[in-house]
């Protein structure tokens, strides 16, 4: 839908322009007369009123001229950028926005909207559709991010389940004939990678520290680095 001019409002404003000029002129003449020959206080008030009416008529006429100039540029479009209007009228974007706001205050358009954030002038229908589209795109973007996060978490959970399902690890602490032993065992479900390790605790004769030694071998004290180890066999 193209931008619609409120012809009734435009006609009313056009008709008011001559009245503003005539009334303003009369007040100016009266004000000057009173200023010269009568009460000066009242004279200044009347002169100010006459100037205000004359300015109002001129401003209204200016808005009507700008209205038709913008309409000529816009044509049948339902949206146009502020920068394009500025370029084609030789005005700054700020001036264009002020002019459009002035035209809209006079209600010369029936269905227009200025979107300063996105820098365009459009019909209300277009603005509502555009806003709804932006809102939906934001919702879709958030849903996509949430889906990606959910997929990532699901992937991590799946990997964890694979690890937990395929790998078994056990650690058994036991004591045989007063000697403390530790047995660590791990294997994958398919049995291709299995490790069984048995340890026992050996007390160092040099420093008295206790070091875990693999069964069937010796080692070095964790504290004083002295050689230790008794080659005992683990017997269930």
C-alpha positions as MATLAB code, in Angstrom:
seq = 'XXXXXXXXXXXXXXXXXXXXXXXXXXXXXXXXXXXXXXXXXXXXXXXXXXXXXXXXXXXXXXXXXXXXXXXXXXXXXXXXXXXXXXXXXXXXXXXXXXXXXXXXXXXXXXXXXXXXXXXXXXXXXXXXXXXXXXXXXXXXXXXXXXXXXXXXXXXXXXXXXXXXXXXXXXXXXXXXXXXXXXXXXXXXXXXXXXXXXXXXXXXXXXXXXXXXXXXXXXXXXXXXXXXXXXXXXXXX';
ca = [
       0.000    0.000    0.000;
       1.359    3.389   -1.017;
       1.503    6.415    1.262;
      -1.849    8.183    1.376;
      -2.269   11.963    1.567;
      -5.026   13.283    3.812;
      -6.482   15.649    1.237;
      -8.964   17.108    3.724;
      -6.203   18.189    6.128;
      -4.116   19.597    3.280;
      -7.076   21.626    1.967;
      -7.868   22.969    5.437;
      -4.251   24.045    5.892;
      -4.134   25.646    2.457;
      -7.284   27.610    3.224;
      -5.829   28.764    6.547;
      -2.675   30.254    5.012;
      -4.301   33.379    3.462;
      -6.262   33.931    6.662;
      -3.038   33.827    8.673;
      -1.383   36.328    6.343;
      -4.363   38.711    6.319;
      -5.031   38.522   10.057;
      -1.340   38.784   10.863;
      -0.996   41.807    8.594;
      -3.960   43.567   10.183;
      -2.570   42.960   13.653;
       0.817   44.286   12.603;
      -0.733   47.492   11.255;
      -2.799   47.949   14.407;
       0.208   47.240   16.579;
       2.348   49.807   14.808;
      -0.479   52.379   14.980;
      -0.949   51.843   18.707;
       2.801   51.884   19.236;
       2.956   55.345   17.611;
      -0.231   56.921   18.876;
      -1.611   54.931   21.827;
      -0.753   52.307   24.481;
       2.720   50.942   23.830;
       2.250   47.907   26.102;
      -0.702   46.609   24.121;
       0.972   47.555   20.879;
       3.889   45.134   21.416;
       1.502   42.280   22.235;
      -0.514   42.916   19.071;
       2.642   43.159   16.949;
       3.916   39.845   18.401;
       0.552   38.187   17.654;
       0.614   39.520   14.090;
       4.161   38.225   13.520;
       3.235   34.819   14.968;
       0.231   34.475   12.668;
       2.256   35.536    9.635;
       5.006   33.045   10.530;
       2.386   30.313   11.068;
       0.959   30.888    7.609;
       4.401   30.820    6.037;
       5.402   27.639    7.921;
       2.155   25.880    6.965;
       2.623   26.808    3.325;
       6.223   25.539    3.530;
       5.064   22.178    4.928;
       2.534   21.801    2.109;
       5.229   22.475   -0.496;
       7.585   19.960    1.170;
       4.765   17.406    1.298;
       4.270   17.421   -2.471;
       8.020   17.489   -3.087;
       8.500   14.340   -0.977;
       5.470   12.671   -2.552;
       6.944   13.298   -6.002;
      10.144   11.522   -4.933;
       8.417    8.684   -3.076;
       5.844    7.914   -5.758;
       4.083    4.574   -5.215;
       6.706    3.198   -2.794;
       5.638    2.096    0.639;
       9.141    2.577    2.030;
      12.096    4.844    1.236;
      15.357    5.535    3.041;
      15.918    8.867    4.742;
      19.330    9.063    3.054;
      17.726    8.864   -0.403;
      15.286   11.668    0.450;
      18.164   13.763    1.767;
      20.229   13.143   -1.350;
      17.416   14.017   -3.759;
      16.292   17.150   -1.897;
      19.757   18.481   -1.109;
      19.049   18.437    2.627;
      20.749   16.693    5.522;
      19.126   13.593    6.980;
      18.371   15.549   10.174;
      16.553   18.235    8.164;
      14.564   15.596    6.285;
      13.469   13.962    9.539;
      12.415   17.332   10.985;
      10.438   18.131    7.833;
       8.711   14.746    7.839;
       7.856   15.132   11.521;
       6.389   18.581   10.781;
       4.305   17.190    7.913;
       3.051   14.387   10.145;
       2.117   16.862   12.916;
      -0.187   18.527   10.381;
      -1.595   15.024    9.674;
      -1.015   15.412    5.941;
      -0.305   11.661    5.717;
      -2.860    9.074    6.829;
      -0.630    6.037    7.209;
       3.072    6.843    7.609;
       5.806    6.083   10.114;
       9.391    7.294   10.609;
      11.819    4.602   11.739;
      14.817    6.576   13.005;
      16.630    3.450   14.187;
      16.658    1.877   10.720;
      16.682    5.246    8.902;
      13.616    4.904    6.674;
      10.185    6.447    6.058;
       7.342    4.043    5.355;
       3.670    3.179    5.672;
       2.434    1.887    9.015;
       1.548   -1.454    7.438;
       5.109   -1.874    6.192;
       6.515   -0.838    9.585;
       4.349   -3.375   11.420;
       5.320   -6.149    8.982;
       8.991   -5.186    9.181;
       8.924   -5.046   12.978;
       7.156   -8.393   13.169;
       9.698   -9.883   10.736;
      12.613   -8.539   12.807;
      11.038   -9.934   15.961;
      10.528  -13.339   14.333;
      14.099  -13.359   13.009;
      15.387  -12.603   16.520;
      13.266  -15.434   17.910;
      14.488  -17.805   15.186;
      18.095  -16.793   15.842;
      17.710  -17.440   19.569;
      16.041  -20.789   18.887;
      18.894  -21.735   16.544;
      21.475  -20.814   19.192;
      19.566  -22.839   21.792;
      19.337  -25.801   19.393;
      23.081  -25.622   18.709;
      23.812  -25.484   22.432;
      21.478  -28.417   23.018;
      23.160  -30.390   20.209;
      26.592  -29.634   21.680;
      25.497  -30.726   25.145;
      23.888  -33.841   23.668;
      27.150  -34.609   21.868;
      29.144  -34.257   25.075;
      26.635  -36.418   26.925;
      26.832  -39.071   24.202;
      30.627  -39.147   24.379;
      30.491  -39.452   28.149;
      28.021  -42.298   27.870;
      30.348  -44.019   25.403;
      33.275  -43.651   27.784;
      31.245  -44.812   30.765;
      29.788  -47.700   28.759;
      33.008  -48.982   27.244;
      35.576  -48.540   29.997;
      35.631  -50.198   33.369;
      38.064  -49.216   36.094;
      38.537  -50.830   39.490;
      40.868  -50.219   42.389;
      41.092  -52.754   45.218;
      42.968  -52.254   48.466;
      43.836  -55.486   50.271;
      46.320  -56.890   52.769;
      48.055  -60.274   52.693;
      50.284  -61.454   55.508;
      50.517  -57.965   56.913;
      51.543  -56.481   53.582;
      49.202  -53.913   52.060;
      48.498  -54.369   48.359;
      46.711  -52.261   45.767;
      45.299  -53.828   42.608;
      44.259  -51.488   39.752;
      42.456  -52.946   36.752;
      40.927  -51.303   33.662;
      39.634  -52.600   30.355;
      37.475  -51.614   27.426;
      34.210  -53.396   26.755;
      35.532  -55.028   23.561;
      38.492  -56.420   25.529;
      41.081  -55.114   23.086;
      42.733  -52.894   25.673;
      42.994  -54.286   29.176;
      45.475  -53.526   31.927;
      45.890  -55.301   35.246;
      48.426  -53.850   37.669;
      49.207  -54.976   41.225;
      51.090  -52.889   43.791;
      52.118  -53.157   47.366;
      53.343  -50.629   49.925;
      57.043  -50.840   50.799;
      58.601  -49.036   53.781;
      61.978  -47.472   53.102;
      64.692  -48.606   55.508;
      66.550  -45.322   55.119;
      63.853  -42.749   55.824;
      60.815  -44.794   56.889;
      58.645  -43.390   54.055;
      56.095  -45.615   52.369;
      56.173  -46.008   48.587;
      53.808  -47.891   46.298;
      55.802  -50.582   44.420;
      54.581  -52.704   41.533;
      54.450  -56.414   42.386;
      57.320  -58.321   40.854;
      59.677  -55.386   40.762;
      61.580  -52.881   42.818;
      61.650  -49.133   42.852;
      62.984  -45.898   44.296;
      61.768  -44.330   47.536;
      59.503  -41.361   46.814;
      61.118  -39.400   49.665;
      64.853  -40.125   49.847;
      65.295  -41.806   46.436;
      66.955  -44.864   47.996;
      66.533  -48.200   46.167;
      63.733  -50.300   47.710;
      61.605  -53.282   46.784;
      61.063  -56.862   47.807;
      60.019  -59.147   45.011;
      56.940  -60.593   46.595;
      54.211  -62.291   44.679;
      50.609  -61.487   45.312;
      48.659  -64.482   46.412;
      44.854  -64.364   46.580;
];
